[in-house]
Amino acid sequence: MLFRPKYTIDTIYHLKTEKLQAMGIKAVFSDLDNTLLAWNKFETAKEMDKLNQRLQKARIKLVVISNNNAERVGKVLNPYHIAFVAKSKKPLPFAISKEREELGLNKKQVMMVGDQLITDMQAGNLAGVQTVLVKPLVETDKWNTRINRFFEKIIFFFLALSHRVTFKETLKNG
């Protein structure tokens, strides 16, 4: 299904590098706001840096795929030397596919992690990569994301009819 994640986990920070390696994952593509970093605060920046370091040690590349502009994303990520694609136009899959191809990876080697069904999961599924839905880091959203959340409630309702989406501490099939 277009919006259904392959996996769910409560937070990106619970991804285990050993599990990712066993799955053959060579790159984790992640949304920025409310996935790696609270959209309105930067308190998770140190956690984001630790995650990036853990992934690097495991030879897994972290790349942020964001709909935000390069100035906003770069301001947050450049101090931590985290690669990014800005203005990605999710839910379109082109940024994910282009970055995957530039890294020389096949679809099974890439995982897209995000907190939104309509942008992150749809873009990842259309790109044919593994998808992981996480809970948003904070309960509030920017005004434009609130619109998506309204429609997500409807999608979650229909997803629950066929197979309920639950969040665990480790990767579980969505």
N, C-alpha and C positions, 0 to 999 in steps of 0.2 A: 504494500500500500504506500501511496505517495508520502503520507505524513508519519507513518509508523516507524519508530526507531528500531534498529536491529537490537540494540542494548539500552539499558537504563542504569544509571548509577546516581547516587544522591549528590555527589560533587566530583568535579574533574580531579580534585586533589586526592581522591581515593583510587585513581587509576594505578594499578600495579605494573611496574615495568616488566616483571617476569611474565605476567599474563599477556601483556602486549607482545613481547618477544615470542612467546609460544604461539600466538595468533599470527605471527609473521608481519606485524605492524612495523613499518619503518618511519612513518610520519603521522603525527597527531595534528590535525587541523582543528583549530578551536575558534569559536566565537569569542569576542572580548567581553562586552557588557553583560553582566549577570551570569557569566560562565567562568571566566578567569578573574574578573574584577567586578566588584559592585559598581554599577553605572554611576552612582553619585558619591562614592567614596573610594579611596585608594588603600584601604586597610589590608586588602588581600595581596598587595604587590609583593610582599616578602614571600608569601606562599607561592605565588606565581613564579617567582625567581627560583625557589626550591624545586618546584615541579620541573621547570626547564632544565635545571642542573641534573635532576634524577634521570630525565629523558635523555639528555646528552650523554651521560655515563653509559646508558643502555644503547647508545647509538640510534636513538629515535629523535627525529627532528620535530620541533614544535613550530607551527606556523599559524599565526592568527589570521583568520579570514573574516573581515569586518565590513559592515556597510557604512561605517563612519569614514570621515575624511582622513587623509594621510596625516594632517597636522595633529588631530586629536589622538589617533592611534600611535603615531610616532612619539609623541610627547610621553606617553605611558610606557611604550615598549622599548624604545631606543636605549634607555639607561640599562636595560637588562639584556640587550643584544638578542632580542627575539624578533625573528623574521615576521613580516606581515604583508597582507594584501588589503589595501583600503578600497573603499567604494566598490565592493565586490558584487553588488546588485543581487544578493541572495533574495529570493529563492532561486534565481537562475543559477545553473551549475557551472557556468563558464570559468569563474575564478578558481574554483576547486579543481576542475579538470586541467586548466592551464598550469596551475602550480604543481599538480601531481605529475604532469608530463615534463615540466621543467626539472623536477627532481628525479626523473627517470624511473618512476615507480608505477606498478600496475595497481589497479583498483583495489585489490585485496590487501595491499600493503598500506593503505591509507584509511584513517579513521577520522570522521568529522564529529566533533563534540560541540553541543550547543544546548541552550535552554529554551529554544522556541521551535515548535512544530512547523510553523508556516514559513520561516526563513531557513533555519539551520538544517532541520531534518529533511525538508523538501529539497533543498539544494544538494545535500549529501546523497539522498536517494536518487535524484536525477543524475548526479555525477557517477552513480554506481559504486560509491565507496561505503565502508562500514559506517553506521551512524549510531551515535550515543546521545541520548537525551539526559540532561541533568536538571535538577531543581534549580531555579533561579537563586542566586546568592542572597538577594534581598527581595522583599515582597513588593516594593514599589518599582515603577518603570517610568521611562521617559514618555512623554505624551504620545509619540508615534508608536511606541511598543504597546501601549495600552489598547490600541485598536486591534493589533494582532492578538493580544490576550483574550479579547472578547470573542473573536472567532475561534481561538484555540479551545475555549470552553465547549463550544459546539462540537469540535473535532474530537476532543477527549470523551465527550458523551458517546459518540458513535464508536470510538475505539474501545470504550469500556463494554459496549454491547458484544463485541466479538472477542476481545481479550483485554482485560484490564491492564493499564500501565501502572506499574509499581516501581518505586525507587529503592534500591538496596545499597549496601556499602561496597559491593563488588559487582563487576559486570554481570548482568543477567539479561537474557533475551527479553526484548520489549514485548 
